[in-house]
Amino acid sequence: MSNQPGFTIEYGVRPDHRGAAVELFWEAFRGKLAPVMKPEVKAKAFLYRAVDPDHAISAISAQGDLIGVAGYKTRTGSFVGGGIADLCQVYGWFGGLWRGLLLSVLDRANEPGTLLMDGIFVSSQARGQGVGTALLDAIKHRARAMGCDHVRLDVIDINPRARALYERQGFVAGETEDSWPFNHIFGFRAATRMDFAVRAPEQGAGSPDG
């Protein structure tokens, strides 16, 4: 899709990067998800089944390594999909059912005209190199090409660095939702909705894959 100094941004996740995407996702969100999804080996097994490469944008290093991903959700799917059946395949029927019920608390419904982000994460070795900013720019581009009016994400209260990045990128904070009574499970007290208003594409602008 586009080249940046030291890395490339492209749509999707390459088949040979699927495992790396799972590892990076788990590294980024383990603190929130581990109480429900542990043991780690089963969590990663579920994620490997559940990720949808077509609902993501990748950052690839000059050496060809996956160094960042921005996932998103549409009416046709999401970067981290899967359902009760997938959870039961990994955890058994009882383990899958109660985990599915708890994880549904974190789910956000799609809204007309809005591209819903489904996680953004960058490898620890690549932070500070503009990868997160480039991925957010690509998400905006994708939303614009899809005819969306807004990009939405949710940021938790214990991640002020991420919120600062989103604000620098033009996202505006909206309502904050208290996580009680699940705050002790997921490790955060509240999540704030943030929206970016997508401008209409310029006359003659190309497709996102152009």
C-alpha positions as CSV (number, residue, x, y, z in Angstrom):
1,M,0.0,0.0,0.0
2,S,2.6,2.6,1.0
3,N,6.3,2.8,2.1
4,Q,7.5,4.6,5.2
5,P,11.1,5.1,6.3
6,G,12.1,1.7,7.6
7,F,8.8,-0.1,7.1
8,T,5.8,-0.7,4.7
9,I,2.1,-0.5,5.4
10,E,-0.1,-2.9,3.5
11,Y,-3.7,-4.2,3.7
12,G,-4.3,-7.6,5.3
13,V,-2.0,-9.9,7.2
14,R,0.2,-12.2,5.2
15,P,-0.4,-15.9,5.7
16,D,3.1,-16.4,7.0
17,H,2.6,-13.6,9.5
18,R,-0.5,-15.1,11.1
19,G,1.4,-16.5,14.1
20,A,3.3,-13.3,14.6
21,A,0.0,-11.3,14.6
22,V,-1.3,-13.6,17.4
23,E,1.9,-13.2,19.4
24,L,1.8,-9.4,19.0
25,F,-1.9,-9.2,19.9
26,W,-1.4,-11.3,23.0
27,E,1.6,-9.2,24.1
28,A,-0.5,-6.1,23.7
29,F,-3.7,-7.2,25.4
30,R,-2.6,-10.0,27.7
31,G,-3.1,-7.8,30.8
32,K,-6.8,-7.3,29.9
33,L,-7.6,-10.8,28.5
34,A,-5.5,-13.2,30.4
35,P,-7.8,-13.5,33.5
36,V,-10.5,-14.9,31.1
37,M,-8.5,-16.5,28.4
38,K,-5.6,-18.2,30.2
39,P,-3.9,-20.6,30.0
40,E,-1.8,-18.8,27.5
41,V,-1.3,-21.7,25.2
42,K,-5.1,-22.1,24.8
43,A,-5.6,-18.3,24.4
44,K,-3.1,-18.3,21.5
45,A,-4.7,-21.4,20.0
46,F,-8.1,-19.7,20.0
47,L,-6.7,-16.5,18.6
48,Y,-5.0,-18.4,15.8
49,R,-8.4,-19.8,14.8
50,A,-10.2,-16.5,15.3
51,V,-8.1,-13.9,13.5
52,D,-9.3,-12.7,10.1
53,P,-6.4,-11.4,8.0
54,D,-8.8,-9.5,5.7
55,H,-9.9,-7.2,8.5
56,A,-6.5,-5.8,9.3
57,I,-3.7,-3.5,8.1
58,S,-0.1,-4.5,8.7
59,A,3.2,-2.8,9.2
60,I,6.2,-4.7,7.8
61,S,9.8,-4.0,8.6
62,A,12.5,-3.7,5.9
63,Q,13.6,-7.2,6.9
64,G,10.1,-8.6,6.2
65,D,8.9,-9.0,9.8
66,L,5.5,-8.0,11.1
67,I,5.9,-5.1,13.5
68,G,2.4,-3.8,13.9
69,V,-1.3,-4.4,13.1
70,A,-4.4,-2.3,13.1
71,G,-7.5,-4.5,13.1
72,Y,-11.0,-3.3,12.3
73,K,-14.6,-4.6,12.4
74,T,-17.3,-4.4,9.7
75,R,-20.7,-6.0,9.3
76,T,-18.9,-8.9,7.5
77,G,-16.4,-9.7,10.2
78,S,-13.6,-8.5,12.4
79,F,-9.9,-9.0,12.9
80,V,-10.5,-11.0,16.1
81,G,-13.6,-12.9,15.3
82,G,-14.6,-16.4,16.5
83,G,-17.5,-17.3,18.6
84,I,-18.7,-19.8,21.2
85,A,-18.1,-22.7,18.9
86,D,-14.4,-21.8,18.5
87,L,-14.0,-21.2,22.2
88,C,-15.5,-24.6,23.0
89,Q,-13.2,-26.3,20.5
90,V,-10.2,-24.9,22.5
91,Y,-11.5,-24.8,26.1
92,G,-14.3,-27.4,26.1
93,W,-18.0,-26.7,26.2
94,F,-18.1,-25.4,29.8
95,G,-14.9,-23.3,29.5
96,G,-16.0,-22.0,26.2
97,L,-19.4,-21.0,27.4
98,W,-18.4,-18.9,30.4
99,R,-15.4,-17.4,28.6
100,G,-17.7,-16.4,25.7
101,L,-20.2,-14.7,28.1
102,L,-17.5,-12.7,29.7
103,L,-15.7,-11.7,26.5
104,S,-19.1,-10.5,25.1
105,V,-18.9,-7.6,27.6
106,L,-16.0,-6.2,25.6
107,D,-17.8,-6.5,22.3
108,R,-18.9,-3.3,20.5
109,A,-21.7,-3.2,17.9
110,N,-21.1,-1.8,14.4
111,E,-22.8,1.5,13.7
112,P,-23.9,2.7,10.2
113,G,-21.3,4.9,8.6
114,T,-18.6,4.1,11.2
115,L,-15.5,1.9,10.9
116,L,-14.9,0.3,14.3
117,M,-11.3,-0.4,15.2
118,D,-10.6,-3.9,16.6
119,G,-7.2,-3.3,18.2
120,I,-4.0,-1.6,17.2
121,F,-0.6,-2.8,18.4
122,V,3.1,-2.4,17.6
123,S,6.0,-4.6,18.6
124,S,8.1,-3.3,21.5
125,Q,11.2,-3.2,19.3
126,A,9.4,-0.9,16.7
127,R,7.8,1.6,19.1
128,G,8.8,5.2,18.7
129,Q,9.3,4.9,14.9
130,G,5.9,6.2,13.8
131,V,4.4,2.8,13.1
132,G,1.3,3.5,15.2
133,T,0.7,6.8,13.5
134,A,1.1,5.2,10.0
135,L,-1.3,2.5,10.9
136,L,-3.9,5.0,12.1
137,D,-3.5,7.0,8.9
138,A,-4.1,3.8,6.9
139,I,-7.2,3.1,9.0
140,K,-8.5,6.6,8.1
141,H,-7.7,5.9,4.5
142,R,-9.6,2.6,4.6
143,A,-12.6,4.2,6.3
144,R,-12.7,7.0,3.7
145,A,-12.5,4.5,0.8
146,M,-15.4,2.5,2.4
147,G,-17.5,5.6,2.5
148,C,-17.6,5.8,6.3
149,D,-18.2,9.1,8.1
150,H,-16.3,8.2,11.3
151,V,-13.6,5.9,12.7
152,R,-14.4,4.7,16.3
153,L,-12.2,3.2,18.9
154,D,-12.4,2.7,22.6
155,V,-9.4,3.4,24.9
156,I,-9.2,2.2,28.5
157,D,-8.3,4.4,31.4
158,I,-5.0,2.6,32.2
159,N,-3.6,3.4,28.7
160,P,-3.0,7.2,28.7
161,R,-0.2,6.9,26.1
162,A,-2.5,5.4,23.6
163,R,-5.2,8.1,24.3
164,A,-2.6,10.8,23.8
165,L,-1.7,9.3,20.4
166,Y,-5.3,9.2,19.4
167,E,-5.9,12.8,20.4
168,R,-2.8,13.9,18.4
169,Q,-4.3,12.0,15.4
170,G,-7.6,14.0,15.7
171,F,-9.7,11.6,17.6
172,V,-12.2,13.3,19.9
173,A,-13.2,11.7,23.3
174,G,-16.9,11.0,23.8
175,E,-18.8,9.1,26.5
176,T,-17.0,7.1,29.1
177,E,-18.4,3.7,30.1
178,D,-17.8,2.3,33.6
179,S,-16.6,-1.3,33.5
180,W,-18.1,-2.2,36.8
181,P,-18.7,-5.0,37.9
182,F,-16.2,-6.5,35.5
183,N,-13.3,-4.1,36.3
184,H,-11.7,-6.6,38.6
185,I,-11.7,-9.2,35.9
186,F,-10.4,-7.1,33.0
187,G,-8.2,-4.8,35.0
188,F,-9.5,-1.4,34.0
189,R,-12.2,0.9,35.5
190,A,-13.6,2.6,32.4
191,A,-13.3,2.9,28.6
192,T,-13.8,6.1,26.7
193,R,-15.2,6.2,23.2
194,M,-13.1,8.2,20.7
195,D,-14.2,9.2,17.2
196,F,-12.4,10.6,14.2
197,A,-14.5,12.5,11.5
198,V,-13.5,11.2,8.1
199,R,-13.4,13.8,5.4
200,A,-14.9,13.1,2.0
201,P,-12.3,11.8,-0.5
202,E,-11.0,14.3,-3.0
203,Q,-12.3,14.2,-6.6
204,G,-10.5,11.5,-8.5
205,A,-8.8,9.9,-5.4
206,G,-7.8,6.3,-6.0
207,S,-8.9,3.2,-4.2
208,P,-7.2,2.1,-1.0
209,D,-5.2,-0.6,-2.8
210,G,-4.0,1.8,-5.5
